[in-house]
Amino acid sequence: ASSDDRPLLLLVSFDGFRYDYLDRSQERVQLPNLKYLIRNGVRAKWIHNSFITVTFPNHFTIATGMYEESHGIVANNMYDPVLEEGFHNHNTTDPKWWDVGGQPIWITNQRHPGGRSGVLNWPGMAVKFNNTQPFRHLQQYNGSMPYDERVDTMIKWFTDDKYAINLGVLYFEEPDETGHKYGPDSPEMDRTLNKVDRTVGYLIGQLKQAGLFERMNLIITSDHGMMEVSKDEVIELDRYLDPSIYLLVDTTPVAAIWPHDGDIEYIYTSLHKAHPHLKVYHKDDIPAQYHYRHNRRIMPVIAVADPGWTIVQNISTGWVPKGNHGYNNSYLPMNPIFVAHGPAFRTNLLSEPFNNVDIYPLMCHILGLDPHPNNGSLQNVQHILK
């Protein structure tokens, strides 16, 4: 295909965009631009995201089509007992954490002749997979880059005279930050949703100006939802466990526990019936539907708070936000949006929910790529395609 008729795809994530934010009353939020895309494209009722419902694991699931246990980014904070090292969000682009089975769409795209990808602020963007990076990317995450500038950069990458990309992958950290700070039902959240919609409007306008809007397959989705949490609903681990006998690798709402002296049973028993709103699992007993067992970075004991509850190690140092996520992915407020528009998609379609692992095979299909092995299925999303 000449560069003029090859399919174009732009994948956008607005972090923490809960599926039903789209249905807020007109008095609260307007969202004309998202609604324009939905009228002329596809909306899923919601997306079944992956457990644990947090940022890094789900962004990498969207990018690879793999469950967290398969792609290896199992939490925002991890401990790898073989590497004997910890991983904390933005601290590493070392392939030993990332390149362990999953292949992100931006690499799959470049394994095909003429494929060029541009990735802006998406987790994993600067990582080398099999020694390959996306053709265009930032060296490191830049959360202070204005939203319009992120859009401008992406358009520039798509319209480059010589080296235009055919796949863009773009990340925005709102409305997640507002959700944590003020809660999902706050007036601040309504204002942020309007700001997000203005960014979508700016993107549509810039695509039109560049003559790309009719050609562009645009997917707007997110990693997880958000729910109100209360300062009164806190589980303090120090009440049940001596902190010196274990390492708390990740805290809330899924506490990941690495026993120092290998005494898994003692820790499990101490926590097992400690609190009515805490479910405690041996790694091997984590429910199968979570696809969250088969990875050495999943700790021997994990404790999952009920929706709305917060786990802290110690109440005096613990963080209790106004809103949070990470909970069981069958709990609807954890589930995010999916909106798609472009020549590959049907119009004015409200789709039943599908899984976020299905987005990778969908993107491969649109771009004409052979997918890397993944847990998704094109079958589940065939109905949203023209």
ABEGO torsion letter per residue (X at the ends): XBAAABBBBBBBBBBGBBAAAAABBAAABAGAAAAAAAAABBBBABBBBBOBBBAAAAAAAAAAGBBAAAAGBABABBBBAAAGBBBBEAABABAAAABAGBBBAAAAAAABBGBBBBBBGBBGAABBBGGBBBABBBABBBAABBAAAAAAAAAAAAABAABBBABBBBBBAOAAAAAAAAEAABAAAAAAAAAAAAAAAAAAAAAAAAGAAAABBBBBBBABBBBBBBAABBBBAAAABBAAABBBABAOABBBBBBAAGBAAAAAAAAAAABAABBBBBAAABBAAAGBABBAABBABBBBBBBGBBBBABAAABBBBABBBGBBAABAAABBBBBBBEAABBBGBBBBBBBAAAAAAAAAAAAGBBBBBBABBAAAAAAABX
